[in-house]
């Protein structure tokens, strides 16, 4: 989850894709009796989102079904193809699960983070927007970030080298988003990707570096993902021109 910049340039195409996906996923949540509750968290939940914002969703399920719902594809989806799924349970407290998913929707990547929590921990963060509540969970005084950081964290799951490379591929559009927002966090994202970053260089220079990095992922045999990454960077360029 990231703090969004309200001065970010508009990207109505991205906002439209996100809205379509969320509308369909929301209908799927209402149609799944195993989901006790769901809410928007992250920037959309806190009311600080912009057109570039990704989706963060918190769901509550029966304690005994936590791992079932943490399987990629178990939770409802919107339009597009699920192209990457990462176990991100280390981002939450012990006894919870999390998934980082990437969908390709109309040739562009859409990031969706699911936080799957047991009913025994039920309670809506102060900065969340309710989607579904079958149990009447209370509203908590803590923010979602505070709830995630409370107590002992779930240990990370082992990642194979190919999975780590796929993770870096999925992060390239996120770095592009930082450029579009002119975020001070851009350099840190480039460092995570292992991509050269010059603080005084132009945004065009940084986009060129990301495109070169993208082309280096061709050996993974994921041409659609690479093409979607380029399409996203093209959108950043068109927006900033």
N, C-alpha and C positions, 0 to 999 in steps of 0.2 A: 504494500500500500504506500502511496506517495502523496505528498502535499502538492496540490495542483496550483498552477499559476493562473490567476483569473485574466491575466493579460495575454495568454497564449493565443495565437492566431486561430481563427475558426477553421474547422474541418468537418463540414456538415455531412460529407459522405461517411466518415468514420462514425459520427454520432448516429446516423441513420442505421448503419449496420448493427451497431450496439443495441439500439432500440428494438429493432426487429428480432434480434437474438433473444433479448431479455423478455420480450412479449411472449414468444413461443415457450421459453423455458419456464416462465411464470405459470403458464397454463399447464405445463407438465408437472410442476410442483403441486398445484391444486388437485391434479388428477392422481397423485400418488399418496395413498392413505398412510404409507410408512413414514412420510415426512410430517413431523409434528409441528414444525414451524420453520419459517425462512424469512430472511431479511437482507436488504442491501447494506453492506458495510463499506469501508474504505471511503474514497472521495465522494462517490455517489450517495452513500449513506449519510455522510457528514455535510452534504450540500456544498462542497467546494470543487465539484467536478468541472471539467471542460470537455470539449469535443474529442480530445485525445485520450480521455480516461478509460482505463480498462474496467472490467467488472469484478467485483468482490462480493461473494454471497456466503452468508452464514446459514446453515441448516441444522436443525435438531432432529435426531432420530433415536430410536430405542437403543439403549446402551449395548444390547446384545447384537445389534446390527451395524455397529460402527464400521467395522472393516468391510462389510458388504457394500455399504454406501460409498466407501472410499475407493472402490474399484472404478477405474476409468470407464465411462459409458453408463454407469449405474444411475447417476443423477440425470435429470432431463436436459435436453439440449435444444438449441434453436437451429436456424438454418446453417448450412455449411458442413464441412468435413472435419472431424477430430483428427488432427495430424500429429500431435505430440501431447504426452501426459507425463507429469513428473510428480513423484511423491514428495510433498512439501511439509510433512508432519512436523519437521523440526522448527517450523515457524509458529508453533502453538504449544500450549501447556500439555503436560503428560495426561494421557487419556483422551486426547482429541486427534483428529486427522485433518489433513489438508491436501489439496490437489492443485497443481498449476497446469492448466490446459491451454492448448493453442488450437484454434479453429481457423480454417481457411473459408472465408465468406466472400463470394464475388471477387476472388483473386487477391484478397487482402487478409492479413493475419488479425485475429481477435484473441486477446488474452482474457481468460476467465479463471479466477481463483476461487475455489470452493473451500470453505471451512466447515468440516463436518464434526459437530459436537454432540455428546450424548445428552439425552433428556435430563439426566441427573444434574447437569450443569446449566439447565435452561434458564434463560434470562436475557432480555434484550439490551445490548449496549446503548449507552446514552446517545451515541452518534450513529444510529441505524434507522433505516426506513423499513417498516414492516411490510412484508409481502404476504405472509400466511401465518396464522396462529390458531392451532387446533386445541391448545392446552391452556391458554390464558396466562402465558409467562409474564413475569413482572418486568418492568423497565428498571434497569440498574443505573446507579449513579456513575459507574466507570465507563470510560470510552472503550471501543473495541481494542485499540492498541494497548491499553492498560490491562484488559482481560487477557490478551495474548501473552503479555510479558509477566503475568503473575505466576509465581511458583516455578517448579521444576519443568523444564521443557522436554518434549519428546526428542529422543535421540534421532539423528538423521539416518536414513536408510543408505546402504552402500550403493554407489553409482558406478556402473561400468564406464570405461573410457568413451565408448560410442555414445552412451547416454549423456555424458558430460559435454561432448561436442554438440549433440543435439540441443542441449540446454543453452549453449552459447549461440547457436544458430537462432533459437527462439528469442534471445535477448537483443539481437541486432535491431529489430524494429523499436524496442524499448529505448535503445540508445538514440535512434532516429527521433523518437518522441521528445527526448531531452533536448535535442538540437532545436526542434520546432518551438519548444517552450523557452529556449535560451536559458535552460536551467543551470544553476551553479553546480549541480550534481553530475553534469555531463562527463567531466574528466574522470570521476570515480567509476562511472559506467564503462568508459573506454578502458580503464585499467582492469576491470573485471574481465572484459572481453580479450584483453591482451592486444589491444589496438592502439597504435600511436596517437597521442593527443597533444596538440600544441595550443595552449591557452589563448595565444594571440592570433591564431590562424582563423580564416573565415569559415563560415558554416559550410560553404561549398567544399572547402578542403576536408572538413570532417566527414561530410557525406561521401566524398570520394574514397576516404579511408575505409568507411563502412562497406561501400560497394566492393572494394578489393577484398575485404574480409569475407563478405558473402560468397564471392566467387571461389574462395578457398574451401568452401564446404561442399563443392560439387562432388567430391569423392564419397560423400555420405550416400549418394544415390537418392537424394530427395529434391528433384528438380522443381517440384511444385512449391516447396517451402522456400527454396532460394528465389524463385520467380516472385513469390508473394512478398519476400523481404525487399526485393528491388522495387516492386510496385509501391510498397509503403514508403521507401526512401524517395521515390519519384513524387509521391504525394507531398512529402515534406518539402521537397524542392519547389514544387508548384505553389505551395502555400507561402513560402518565404520569398519567392520572386517578386 
